[in-house]
Amino acid sequence: MRVQAMKTQAMRFQKQIIAFSCALALVGCAIQPPAETAAAIDREQLQIDPEVNYFVAVTELLSQRIAQPGGEALLQIQYAVEARSNGDLAWKVTWFDPNGMVVKGVGEGYRKVSLLTGQTRYFTATAPHARVTDYQLHLREPQQ
Amino acid sequence: MFKLPIVFCVSMLMLAGCATPTRYIDPAADDGPVTMTMDYRDFEKAATEAVDDMLASGAVSKPNGERYIMVVSRVTNDTMQRIDTDQLTKKIRVALLRSGKVVTTTAVGLDGAEDEMSARARELRDSEEFDQSNVQRKGTLKAPDLSLSGKILQRNHKAGKEQQVEYYIQLSLTDLVTGLATWEVETPIIKRGPNESVSW
């Protein structure tokens, strides 16, 4: 009788373990690893091509939100470059909304500027929409 | 006897092989040569600077958060080139519309409405041929608050063995309530190149 009772208890315990394992397996299936979103990818705000680094140093990169009469605020950036030698520079700002999606501006082209040795120049750009929260500034050397 | 035509054919084939192939240009990555005339890059530069400045100034932000209604007035082409100034104004209009701050009316214009359909669609009023439920009613068109006008100037100079061509893109935004220009900008585009190149 005692042996029978022990066997029944062991079987009940076994069933409990199986049920617990199944429950764990189901929970494991339900919880998926979070999908990688654009916001999760680390994006550098300042991207400088190596050729530009030879003759230019970015001495400042500032950003602020400028209040608008309607109550919104627009992101504005300002950067300064100091030229070590004469040369041409091309720059472009890409704007992003809180989800990391690109917000279109007027055009996609680079703005070209010429720099003289020792000259420090300041450039500003204003976001095309109030929903812009992030940006990427790209500096490169024009090919021609 | 056949020597001459063969030489001619071979030469033509060689020349055709040397010709630059026609290709697409991506405006986002165009490092092509600069022209003495105004090209799309100049319009893009001027429009970018204008919209940047316009947005930053707050001149196109209505205090109650609503959108301003803008009309495109006259943009005079005072250059030696045949320029369609819509190349400039369209970029500005598109960017302002995307900003959510300004919408442009096509129902009025200096030389008539840009889109005459707003008026034509109203001619259907009282026509028995049309279901009147969605025919536009009286007093629904919106009058503009702001007017965009401007001028593109060109000045040519001799600079040593080169020529210098100066373009000035001037734009004004007028508040139609007061008649005051609430925003203005001038974008100079200066080009220097060989005397042989033409700027018209």
Contacts between the chains, C-beta under 8 A, distances in Angstrom:
chain1	res1	chain2	res2	distance
A	66	B	56	6.2
A	66	B	58	7.8
A	68	B	58	5.4
A	68	B	61	4.0
A	69	B	58	5.3
A	69	B	61	4.5
A	69	B	62	6.9
A	69	B	63	4.5
A	70	B	61	4.5
A	70	B	62	5.7
A	70	B	63	6.3
A	70	B	64	6.9
A	70	B	65	4.0
A	70	B	66	7.8
A	70	B	101	7.5
A	71	B	65	5.9
A	72	B	61	7.1
A	72	B	65	7.3
A	74	B	55	5.9
A	74	B	56	7.0
A	76	B	56	6.2
A	104	B	98	6.2
A	105	B	48	6.9
A	105	B	51	7.5
A	105	B	95	6.6
A	106	B	44	6.5
A	106	B	47	4.9
A	106	B	48	4.3
A	106	B	51	5.2
A	106	B	91	5.4
A	106	B	92	7.6
A	106	B	94	7.7
A	106	B	95	4.6
A	107	B	27	6.6
A	107	B	44	3.9
A	107	B	47	7.0
A	107	B	48	6.0
A	107	B	91	6.9
A	108	B	27	5.7
A	108	B	28	3.7
A	109	B	27	5.4
A	109	B	28	6.4
A	109	B	30	6.6
A	109	B	41	5.9
A	109	B	44	5.2
A	109	B	45	7.7
A	111	B	45	6.5
A	111	B	48	7.1
A	124	B	52	7.6
A	124	B	56	7.7
A	125	B	52	6.2
A	126	B	52	4.7
A	126	B	53	7.8
A	126	B	55	5.0
A	126	B	56	4.3
A	127	B	55	7.8
A	128	B	51	7.1
A	128	B	55	7.1
A	128	B	95	6.1
A	128	B	98	6.2
A	128	B	99	5.6
A	129	B	98	6.6
A	129	B	99	5.4
A	129	B	100	6.3
A	130	B	100	7.3
A	142	B	31	5.7
A	143	B	31	3.7
A	144	B	31	5.5
A	144	B	32	7.6
A	144	B	33	6.3
A	144	B	34	7.5
